[in-house]
């Protein structure tokens, strides 16, 4: 539960953001690099700072009341130290640059790894914090050494995701003042659809649910492996299974020449998002199996193809499908 002082401070910050143009303008995305200067760095005392100020006031009144010059000098020394801490914290923020924002590939339901690269310039910067929504991390920078600061965000939905405004702040060195600024990098990151778990067996041929591999008498076999429920009965090696007291199947090394087609229209009985999740899982499974495959969507078809580029193109098309499962958006 928030204290009355913390609640009051949040209300002051909200009022400042509504009324001060210098803060409000930072709601718009900004092109990189973003540099912090004196016009966009703000300072407010913390609760500890307000308590420290009240203590100094009491000390000053007592020292003046008793005409104690040593106490007055000591109070002024503490006050000057607190004032100098503002400049030390401000110096740690001023000139900081955000030069790059990068996000690794992620599927809905996973964690989106967002890396922000900061350039500290010619001086080191200690005690900095980075906050995006409810996620925050602490970091420090060495002089002339750009570094990446990682944020881990929950990717709750597929499609384009804009991180939004990032707050950089510090209470260095004594925690008496909070010095902060906003950065709003211009960038969108694509989150791929969630993968259906467990992954169903791949379809065969033109999108029909069936055998994942076609085996014949003329095919070469790479060996034997344990039986899986998805294996067709005709691949069972009965003689070898009897010798090993376990059910074994022939592991086919060469696939049939029939093209693997992953067809959106062939998935019946599933809602739109479930179809997209299954197709995404199949695309990843086909790539891991080194199969050549075609992805058929309501208004588009990709392939046949294979490889990392084809995989990304298919996942992108699935990620940008409308919730209704209609045409693909760019």
C-alpha positions in Angstrom: 0.0 0.0 0.0 1.4 3.4 -1.0 2.1 6.0 1.6 0.3 9.4 1.4 3.6 11.1 0.4 4.2 8.6 -2.4 0.7 9.1 -3.7 1.1 12.8 -3.6 4.4 12.6 -5.5 2.7 10.4 -8.2 0.0 13.0 -8.6 2.5 15.8 -9.0 4.3 13.8 -11.7 1.1 13.1 -13.5 0.1 16.8 -13.4 3.6 17.8 -14.6 3.3 15.5 -17.6 -0.1 16.9 -18.5 0.9 20.5 -18.2 4.6 20.9 -19.1 5.1 20.8 -22.9 8.7 19.6 -22.5 7.4 16.4 -20.9 4.3 16.0 -23.1 6.3 16.2 -26.3 8.2 13.1 -25.3 5.1 11.0 -25.8 5.8 11.0 -29.6 8.3 8.5 -31.0 11.8 9.9 -31.6 14.4 8.8 -34.2 17.6 7.3 -33.0 20.1 8.3 -31.6 18.4 10.0 -28.6 20.6 12.3 -26.5 19.7 13.5 -23.1 20.5 17.2 -22.4 19.6 19.8 -19.8 16.2 20.6 -21.5 14.8 17.1 -20.9 16.3 16.1 -17.5 14.1 16.6 -14.5 14.7 16.6 -10.7 12.5 16.0 -7.7 13.4 15.2 -4.1 12.8 11.7 -2.9 11.0 10.8 0.4 14.4 10.4 2.0 15.5 13.8 0.6 12.4 15.5 2.0 13.1 14.0 5.4 16.7 15.0 5.2 15.6 18.6 4.4 13.3 18.6 7.4 16.1 17.4 9.6 18.4 20.2 8.3 15.7 22.8 9.0 15.4 21.5 12.6 19.2 21.5 13.1 19.4 25.1 11.7 16.7 26.4 14.0 18.3 24.7 17.0 21.8 26.0 16.1 20.5 29.6 15.7 18.5 29.4 18.8 21.5 28.5 20.9 23.9 30.6 18.9 26.1 27.5 18.2 28.3 28.5 15.4 29.8 25.0 15.0 26.3 23.5 14.6 25.4 26.2 12.0 28.6 25.4 10.1 27.9 21.7 10.2 24.3 22.2 9.0 25.5 24.3 6.1 28.1 21.7 5.3 25.4 19.0 5.1 23.1 21.3 3.0 25.9 22.1 0.6 26.7 18.3 0.2 23.1 17.6 -0.6 23.1 20.4 -3.2 26.2 19.1 -4.8 24.6 15.6 -5.1 22.1 17.1 -7.5 24.9 18.1 -9.8 26.6 14.8 -9.5 23.4 12.9 -10.4 22.6 15.4 -13.2 26.1 15.0 -14.6 25.6 11.2 -14.8 22.5 11.7 -16.9 23.5 14.6 -19.2 25.0 13.5 -22.5 23.8 9.9 -22.3 22.8 8.6 -25.7 20.5 5.8 -26.8 21.9 4.6 -30.1 20.2 1.3 -30.9 17.2 -0.8 -29.9 17.1 -4.4 -30.9 14.7 -7.3 -30.1 15.4 -11.0 -30.6 12.8 -13.2 -32.3 10.0 -14.3 -29.9 6.7 -16.1 -30.1 3.6 -15.0 -28.2 3.6 -16.3 -24.7 7.4 -16.2 -24.5 9.7 -13.5 -23.2 10.7 -10.7 -25.6 14.4 -9.8 -25.1 14.8 -6.1 -25.7 18.4 -4.8 -25.9 19.0 -1.0 -25.7 22.5 0.2 -26.5 23.7 3.3 -24.6 26.7 5.4 -25.4 28.1 7.0 -22.2 30.4 9.4 -24.0 33.7 10.4 -22.4 32.8 9.8 -18.7 31.6 6.8 -16.7 28.0 6.7 -15.4 27.0 4.9 -12.2 23.8 4.2 -10.5 21.5 4.4 -13.5 18.1 2.6 -13.8 16.0 1.8 -16.8 12.2 1.2 -16.6 9.7 0.2 -19.1 6.2 -0.3 -17.6 6.6 -2.5 -14.6 10.0 -3.9 -15.7 13.2 -2.2 -14.6 16.9 -2.9 -14.4 20.0 -1.2 -12.9 23.1 -0.6 -14.9 26.4 1.3 -15.0 28.5 2.4 -18.0 32.2 2.8 -18.4 33.6 5.8 -20.2 33.9 5.4 -24.0 32.4 1.9 -23.9 28.9 1.6 -25.4 27.0 -1.2 -23.7 23.6 -3.0 -24.2 21.1 -3.0 -21.4 18.6 -5.9 -21.5 14.9 -5.7 -20.6 12.8 -8.8 -20.6 9.2 -8.2 -21.5 6.2 -10.6 -21.7 5.1 -11.0 -25.3 1.4 -11.5 -24.7 0.2 -11.3 -28.3 1.4 -11.8 -31.9 1.9 -8.9 -34.4 3.7 -5.6 -34.2 4.7 -4.5 -30.7 5.8 -1.0 -29.9 7.7 -0.8 -26.6 6.7 2.8 -25.9 8.4 5.3 -23.6 11.4 4.2 -21.5 12.3 6.0 -18.4 15.9 6.5 -17.4 16.5 7.7 -13.9 19.0 7.7 -11.0 19.1 8.6 -7.3 22.9 8.6 -7.3 24.9 9.4 -5.2 23.0 9.7 -1.9 19.3 9.0 -2.8 18.2 12.5 -1.9 17.0 13.4 -5.4 15.4 11.5 -8.3 16.8 12.7 -11.6 15.0 11.3 -14.6 14.2 11.6 -18.3 12.0 9.9 -20.9 13.1 8.2 -24.1 10.6 7.2 -26.7 12.5 5.3 -29.5 10.8 4.9 -32.8 10.6 1.2 -33.5 8.3 -1.7 -33.9 9.1 -5.3 -33.3 7.3 -8.3 -34.7 6.2 -11.1 -32.3 5.5 -14.4 -34.0 2.4 -16.5 -33.2 2.3 -18.9 -30.2 3.3 -22.4 -31.1 0.8 -25.2 -30.4 2.1 -27.5 -27.7 2.6 -30.4 -28.1 3.2 -30.1 -31.9 0.8 -32.3 -33.9 2.3 -34.6 -36.5 3.0 -32.9 -39.8 0.4 -33.4 -42.6 1.1 -35.3 -45.7 0.6 -34.2 -49.3 -1.9 -31.5 -49.9 -2.7 -30.7 -46.3 -4.3 -34.0 -45.3 -3.6 -35.4 -41.9 -1.6 -38.5 -42.5 1.8 -40.0 -42.5 4.8 -37.7 -42.0 7.0 -39.9 -44.2 6.4 -42.4 -47.0 8.4 -45.6 -46.8 8.7 -48.2 -49.5 10.7 -51.4 -50.2 13.2 -49.5 -52.2 13.9 -46.8 -49.6 17.1 -46.8 -47.5 16.7 -46.7 -43.8 19.0 -44.9 -41.3 18.3 -47.4 -38.6 15.7 -48.2 -35.9 14.2 -46.1 -33.2 11.5 -46.4 -30.5 7.9 -46.4 -31.6 5.9 -43.2 -31.4 2.0 -43.1 -31.4 2.1 -41.0 -34.6 4.1 -43.7 -36.6 2.2 -45.7 -39.2 1.9 -49.4 -38.4 3.7 -50.4 -41.7 7.0 -48.9 -40.5 7.1 -51.2 -37.5 10.1 -53.5 -37.6 8.4 -56.6 -36.1 11.5 -58.9 -36.1 13.7 -56.4 -34.5 11.0 -55.5 -32.0 10.8 -59.2 -30.9 14.6 -59.4 -30.5 14.8 -56.2 -28.3 11.5 -56.8 -26.4 10.3 -53.3 -27.4 8.4 -51.8 -30.3 10.8 -50.4 -32.9 10.2 -48.6 -36.2 12.3 -48.0 -39.2 13.7 -44.4 -39.3 13.3 -43.3 -42.9 16.3 -41.4 -44.2 14.8 -40.3 -47.5 11.5 -38.5 -47.7 9.0 -39.0 -50.6 8.9 -36.5 -53.4 5.4 -35.4 -52.5 5.4 -31.7 -51.5 4.4 -30.9 -47.9 1.6 -28.4 -47.9 0.4 -26.6 -44.8 -3.0 -25.3 -45.7 -5.0 -22.9 -43.5 -8.3 -24.0 -45.2 -7.7 -27.7 -44.4 -7.8 -27.0 -40.6 -11.4 -27.5 -39.7 -12.9 -27.4 -36.2 -10.4 -24.9 -34.9 -10.9 -21.2 -34.2 -8.7 -18.6 -36.0 -6.0 -18.3 -33.4 -5.7 -22.0 -32.9 -5.3 -22.5 -36.7 -2.5 -19.9 -36.7 -0.8 -21.5 -33.7 -0.9 -24.9 -35.4 0.4 -23.6 -38.7 3.3 -21.8 -36.8 4.2 -25.0 -35.0 4.1 -27.0 -38.3 6.3 -24.5 -40.0 8.9 -24.7 -37.2 8.6 -28.5 -37.2 9.0 -28.8 -41.0 12.1 -26.6 -40.8 13.7 -28.7 -38.1 12.9 -31.8 -40.2 14.6 -30.2 -43.2 11.4 -30.5 -45.3 10.5 -28.4 -48.2 7.0 -27.0 -47.6 4.4 -24.6 -48.8 2.3 -22.4 -46.5 -1.2 -21.6 -47.9 -3.2 -18.8 -46.3 -6.6 -17.5 -47.3 -5.2 -14.8 -49.7 -1.6 -15.8 -50.1 0.8 -18.8 -50.6 4.4 -19.0 -49.7 6.7 -21.6 -51.1 7.6 -24.2 -51.8 10.8 -23.5 -49.9 13.0 -24.2 -47.0 15.6 -22.5 -44.9 15.8 -19.6 -42.4 14.5 -17.0 -44.8 11.5 -19.0 -45.8 10.8 -19.8 -42.1 10.9 -16.1 -41.2 8.6 -15.2 -44.2 6.0 -17.8 -43.1 6.1 -16.8 -39.5 5.8 -13.1 -40.5 2.8 -13.9 -42.6 1.1 -15.8 -39.8 2.0 -13.1 -37.3 0.3 -10.4 -39.4 -2.9 -12.3 -40.1 -6.0 -10.5 -38.7 -7.7 -12.2 -35.8 -10.5 -13.4 -38.2 -7.9 -15.3 -40.2 -8.3 -13.2 -43.3 -5.8 -11.5 -45.6 -2.3 -10.8 -44.5 -1.4 -7.3 -43.5 2.0 -5.7 -44.2 
